[in-house]
Amino acid sequence: MVNSIESARAVVHALRAHSITDVVLAPGSRSAPLAYALAEANDRGELRIHVRVDERVGGFTALGLALGSQRPAAIVTTSGTAVGELLPAVMEANHAAVPLVILSADRPDELRGTGANQTTRQAGLFGHHVRSAVDVPAGTDPTSFVAQALADAQGAKGPAGPVQVNLAFRDPLVPGTADSSERPTTVPVLKASSLRDPSEPTTTTPPTAASDGTRTIVLAGHGAGELAAVFAQHLRLPLLAEPSSNARFGSSAIGAYRLVIEHFADRIERVVVFGRPTLSRPVAALMARTDIERALYVPEPQAWFEEGRRSERLIDSLEGLLAFAGKGSEGWLEQWREAGARAEAALQLRLDGEPALTGLHVADAVWENTTGNLVIGSSNPIRDVDLAATGDWHPLEVYANRGLAGIDGTVSTATGIALAAGIPTRLLVGDLTFLHDAGGLLLGTGEEEPDLQVVVLNDFGGGIFGLLEHGEPATLERYGSAVERLFGTPHTADLAALAAGYGVSHRLIGTVDELDAALEVPIRGRSVLEVRTDRTGLRSFHARVKQAVAAAVGR
């Protein structure tokens, strides 16, 4: 039988044994044993603690730390509603295969179901969104439970992802004079590679080999990685790469591709997919076509789709993928590159002729001026970057919460990414995304400050809905006021005052030249660049862009 402090120390030692160096902690009473044990480890220089008063902010900060460090990060909460605040981050981590470790403190069994304060059935609260969930009874040595959970988080039984370790603690919750601070001597370390069953069948379909001279394209969705660019370049195939694919570079990358697809739609024979494409309706329409052979590269278990739910061939080897794709036919890549170059030129000409700043201006400037990490918010910003980003420049690493593509927790995720390795990081978001996670700007006194610049495209509402069906003239004619209130969600929030309230510097940007100059300054500490735009003309502006590109590519 171990007391609460001994149990907490065993948990922390198990975290360190699995190379976890960053733990986010939200304050609370029931989680006090973990707080004291973490403080001891922090004093020994074994790990870093990041304190956040908002559990939702803490969950996304831990998510960002895991993304930026490429290893698990943990979040500690007290009992009750505090645990429920983690659900959005857990859902994102599930679908994006991020190893997020939830350490939720709880009342002992004798207090559950009795009406005891801050007590609910929180073990298993996250359901199928976690790879595993374990309830550790009070007085039990948690070492083996934590070791197994950490192995599961790193892919022991399938894709990597979040896990929950629910830890019951009895009073006393603070160290006593007789408590030894010595650490346990051994901890079992379970590795994912040693636990996965090698006899598990792979969900792959033997590919039909393509002869050389095919009209194949390569789609690189979120998380595709550099391999997609190398693959496309090797076979001389057009590469249509989303910004967060981290594959948007090289001689095969096609700029403004989603405005070019329709000009080649009838000639495409095969599609090879890396990662998870999520951004564009033209790509989604292409992937839904049954007259085109499509293959999805799945070298390991994936978290973003369920077995049997994708219609593409699933290919788990590069050899099979090379055979399926074949080398591009003579002139195939060159035709795409010429069309892409014309599209980019037409887009730039249209931007140069636009009197007011737009999201595409901001996306273009942010992409071209970011040398460190870039985090892109959902909604319009990532779609603007998808249109404006060229293939001749690439930030160090591009991140986005595309697991579920929500706007929540984006500031906190970027904060975690910036803290993970100390790399200057730029975040591009819309105003609603910024406001949704404004609490992510709060840092307690003495907390480590990241080098993070937040560029906010402020159109005082939800601009993306004007580009969707809700912005069509027929819809607006009948439901105009309702669309603006219920989808546009207008506001008059003062972002400068908000930033000042959190002690973050703010600058209002009015021109492209001002924006370029501000983005060229090295990122030190935290700052907000606010770019105000008018969303009322957004739909017509995008229509003009599309018309200009169509005219340039079609001639």
N, C-alpha and C positions, 0 to 999 in steps of 0.2 A: 504494500500500500504506500503510495507516494502522496505528499501533500500538494497543494496547488502550485506553490512556488517551484518545487522540484519538478513537477509536471511541465510547467512553463519553460524551465531551463532545458529540459529534455527536448521540447519542441524546437527551441532556438538552436540547440546543438545539431539537431537533425536537419534544420534548414541550412546551416553552414556546411554540413557534411555533403549536401547536394549543391554546393556552390551558389547558394542564394546570398546575394550581397546587399539587396535593397528590400526594405520592408516599409510599407506605408501603414501608419497607425492613426486611427481616430480615437479620441479619448473616451473613456468609459470606466465604470467601476468594476463590472464583472470581468473585464479583460485586463484588470490591473496586474495579475501575475505575469502575463505576457509582456506588459509594458516594463515591469522591473527587470525581467530576464533580458529583454531587448536592450534596455539601458546598460546593463552589465556588458553585453556583447559589443555594444557601440563604444563603450569606454575602452574595451580591449582592442578596438580598431578592426573588429571582425566583420562588421556590416554597417550600413547607413540606415538611419531611421528618418522617415519623412512624415511629419505630423500634419494632418489635415482635420479640420473640425467637421467637415461635411463628408459623410461616408461615400456618397455618390462621386464626389470629387476625388476622394481617396481611391476608389475602385478604378476610375479611369486613369489616375496618375500611376497606379501600379500596372495597369495595362500598358501605358506608354513606356514605363521602365522595362517591362518585359520585351516590348517591341524593340526599343533602342539598344538593349544589352544582348538580345537574342538568347536570353536564359530566363527561367522562371522568376517572378517577383511575387511578393506576398502582401496581402492586405489584412489587417487585424481590426476587428470590430467588437464592440460589446454586444450584449444580447438585445432582443426585441426588434423594434423597427429599424435599428441600425443595420441589421443583416439584410433586410429587404431593400435597403437603399443600394445595395450592390448589384441588384438584378440586371439593370441595363448594361453594366460593364461585363457581367458574366455572360449575358446573351451575345454581346459582341465578341468576347473571347472565344465562345463556343464556335461561332460560325467562321471566325478568322483563325482558329487553331492557335491561340495564344496561351501559353502555360501560366495562367493566373491562379495563385494559391489563396483561397479564402480561409482564414483562421478565425472562426466565429466563436466567441466565448458564450457560455450558456450556464444556466442554473443546473444544479444536480438533479437527478431523477426525482428525488423526494419532493421537490418544489414544483415540478411540472404538472400542469393540469389542476393546480390548487388555487389559482388566482394570484399567485405571487407576482410582485411588481416586475415589469419588463420580462415576463416569461411567456413564451409561445412555443409551438412546435416548429423549431427552426432547422432541425436536422433534416436534410433532404429538401429544403425549401426551394432549391433551384431546379429540381426535377431533372429532365433530360438534358438540360443545358450544361451539366457538369459531367466529366468523364467518370468521376466517382465521388461518393459522399460517405463519410464515416462519422459516426457519433461515438466519441471517446468518453466513457463514463468517468465521473469524478473518482480520483484515487488510483486510476489505472495509468501505468507507464505508457505514454503515447508514442514512443519511439518507432515501433514497427508500423503503427497506423500512419504516421507522417511519412515514413520512408516509402510505403506503398502508394500513398496519395501523390507524392512527388514523382514517383516513377510513372504513374498514370498520367500526370500532367504533361510529361515529356514524351508520351506516346507508347506506353507499355502495352496497351490493349487496342491500339488504333491511332487515330490522329491525336496530336497534342491538343491541349485545351485546359479549361479551368477545372479545379477540384475544390471540394469543401471538406475541411477538417473541423468538425464541431466539437469544442472542448468544454466539458462541464467542469466547473471549479467550485469547490466548497470553501467557506470561510475557514481560516483567515486568508485574505487575498493579498496581504502584504508580507514581505520577508520578516521573520522574527530573528531575534539575536542568535538563536541556535541553528538557523538555516545556513548550511554551507553553500558558498557560491561556486564550489568546484564543479566542473563540467563532467558529464558522463564520459567514460573512456572510449567506448565503441558505439558505433551506430551502423546498422546495416544499410548499405547503399545499393539500391536496386536500379539497374539500368534498363531503359526501355528496350534496347536491342536484345537483351538477354531474356526478356519476358514475353516478347511477341511470339506467337505460335508460328513457326516457319511452315507448318503444314496448312495454314489457312489458305483457302483458294483465293486467287486474285480475280477481280471482276474485269477481265479483259477479253476482248474479241480479237482473234487473229486477223491482222489487217490484210487487205487485198493490195498487193504491190502495184504501185503506179509506174508506168514506163516514164523514162525521162522525157521532158518536153510537155509537162503538165501545166495547167493554169491553176496552180494552188496558191492560196494565201495563208499567212500565219497571223492568227489573232493572239495578242498577248494581253490577258486581263490582269486584274489585281494579283500581285504576288508571283507573277510569272518568272521574274528574275532574268539575269543576263543570258541564260541559256537560250531563251527565245530569240534574242537578237543574233546570237552566234549561229543558231540553227537556220534562221532565215537567210542570213548572209552567206552561209556555206552552200545553200541550195539555190541561191539567187531567186528568192521568193519575196514578194512584197510583205512588209511587216506592219501590221496595224496595231499599235501598242498604246494602251491606256497609260496615263501618267504614273499611276501607282504600280504599274507592272515592273518598273525599274528596268525596262528593256527598250525604252524609246531612244535609241541611238543606233549609229551604224549606217551603212550604205543602203540598207533595205527599208529603213524606217520611212513611213509616208506621213507627211504632215497633213493636218486638216482632213484626215482619212474619211471621217464619217460624212463629209460633204462630197467625197469622191466615189464612194462605194457604188452609188446608183449608176454611175457611168460604166461600171464594169460588171454589174450584177448578172447580166446574161452570159458572160464569158467565164465566170468562176466555176471551176470543176470540183475542186476539193478545198477543204478548210482544215487547218491544223490549229488546235487551241492549246495554249499554255495558260495556266492560271484561271482566273474567274472573270470573264467580261461582264460588266454590269452597267456601263454608262450610257450606251447609245441605242436608240430604237432601230436605226439602220442595221447595226450589228445583230441585235436581237432578232430582227426579221430575217437576216441572212442565216442565222443559226437555226431558225425554225423551218427552213426550206428542206423538203424531203428529196428534192431532185439533185441535191449536192451531197457528195460524200464528205462526212465530217468525222474528225478524230480528236479526242481529248487525251492529252498526255497525263497519265496518272501513275507516276513512278512509286508512289506510296499512298497509304490511306488518306483520304481527304475529308475535311470537316464540313465543307460547304454544300455537299449534296448527299442524298441518301442512295444507297445501292438500288439499281434498277430504275431510277427516276430520271436519268439522262438518256437522250436518244442517240448521242454520238457513240462511235466505237471508242472503247476505253483501251488505250495502249499503254503498257507499263514499261516498255523498253525503247531506248533510243534507236536501236537497230530496226525495230518494227516501225517506229515513227518515220525514220528515213525512207524505208521502203514504201510506206503509205504515201508520203508527200511527193517523192520524186524530185528531180531537178526542174527548175522553171523552164518553160519553153522559151525559145529564142525571142528576145524582145519583150517578154512579159513583164519583167521587173522594170525595164526602161520605160515602158508605157505608164506604169504606175508612178514612177519617179517623176516623169514629165508632168503628169496630171497633178501630182502632189505639189510640185514646184509652182505650177500655175495657180493652184488653189491658195498656197501660202502667199504668193505675190498679190493676188486679188484681195485676199483678206487684209494684208498690210495696207494696200492702197485704200481700201474701204475705211480702215481704222485711221489712216492719216487724214482722210477727208471728213471725219466725224468731229464736229465742234466740241462735243462734251465727252467727258470720261465715261467709259463703259467697263463692264466686267472683263471684256476681252482685252482692253487696254491694260488693265491691272494684271490679268493673268499673264500676258505677254511680258510685262516688265518684271513681275515676280520671278517667273521661270528663268529669264535671261540674267537676272542679277543675284541669283541664289547660288552661293558656292558651298554652303554647308548643307544641313538637312532641311528638307521642305515637307511640311505637313499641310494637307489640303482638306478643307471641310467639305461635307456633302452638299447637296443641292446644286446651285449654279456654279460656285467657284471651281469645283473639279471638272465640270463640263466645259467651263470657259478655258481652263488650262488644256483640256483635251483638244480643243479647237486651235488654240493659239501656240502651244508649245512646239518648238522645232526639234529636229533630230540631231542638230549639230551642237547642242549644248545640253547638259544634264546636271542637275544638282547632285550632291554627294549621294544622298539617298532620299527617296520619296515615300512618304507614309500617308495613309488615309484609313479611316475606320470604315472599311467596305464590307465587313462581315455582315452587318445589317444596315449599313449606310444611314445610320441615324445622325441627327445633329447634336445629340447630347454628349457631354463629356469631352468635347473636342479640345478645348483650352487645356483641360487637365491631362489629356493624352499627350498633347504636344509638350507640356511641362515635363511629364515623365520621360519622354524621348530625349529632351534636351538635357535632363539631369543624368540620364543613364550613362553617357560617355563623355559628358562635358562638351559636346559639339554644338556650336552656335546653330540655332534652329529658327526657321521662319515658318509662321503659320498663316495661311490665307483662308479667311472665313467670311461668310455673310453676316449681316447684323443680327439676324435671329439666332444663328448658331453661337455667335459671341455672347448675346444676352442670355441664352439658355444655360451657359456654363460660366457666367460672370463670376460665380463663386470660386471658380478655379484660379482666379487672380489673387485670392487671399493666401498670404503666407504669414505664418506666425513669426513673432520676433525671434531672430536667430536662426530661422530655417534657411537652408541653402537656396540661393536664388539662381535660377537657370538663365542662360543667355538665350532669350526668347523674344522675338519680335512678332507681334500679331498685326497683320494687315487686314483691316475690316472693310469690306465693300458694303457700304451702308446705303441701301435704297429704301430704308424706312419701312420694311415689310418683307413679305415673301415673294420675291421676284420670279422664282421658278414657275409659279402657277400661271403667270401670264404667258408662258411659253408652251403650256400644256393645253388640254382641251378647255380648261376653265377660261382661258384668254381668247377663245375664238369669238368673233363678232356676234354670232347668233346667240351664244351663251351669255355674253355680256349684255346684249340687248334685252334679254329677258330677266337675267339675274344679276345685273351689274353691281348694285349696291351690296347684295348678299355675297357675291364673289369677293369683293374688296374686303368686306368685314371678316368673312369666315376663312378665306384663303390668303388674301393679301395681308391680313392682320397688321394694319398700320399702327405706328407708334411714334412717339416724340422723345424717346429716351435720349438723354444727354450723355454720349459716350465719353466725352472729355471729363465730365464731372464724375462719372462712374470710375474711370481709370484713376483719377486723382484720389478718390476715396480709398482705393486699394494701394496707393503709393506708387502707381505706374505712370511713367511719362506718356504724354499723348501729343500727337501732331496731326493737324488737319491738312490734307493734301488736296490741291486744287487743279493741278496740271500734270501731264505726263512727265515733263521735265522735272517738276518738283518730286514726283514719285521716283524717277530714276535716280535723282541725287540722294534722296533719303535711303533708297535701297542699297546704294553703293557704300554707305557708311557701315563699318564693321559692327556686328551685333554684340553689344555689351549690356548685360543685365536685361531688364524687361522694358518693353516699350510697345505702344500702340500707334499704328499709322491708320488714320481713318480717311477713307476715300468716299465721298458722297456722290451718289448717282441718282438718276431719275428712272424709275422702272416703268413709267407710263408709256414710254416709247420703245420698250425693250423688244416687244414682239415684232414691230415693224423694222427695227434695226437688224434683228436676226434674219428677217426675210430679205432685206437688202444685201446682207452678207451672202446668203445662200444664192441669190440671183447673180451676184457678182462672180461667185465661184463657178456657178453653172455656166455662165457665159464664157469664162476664161478656160474652163476645162473642155467645154463642148466644141470650141472652135478648132 
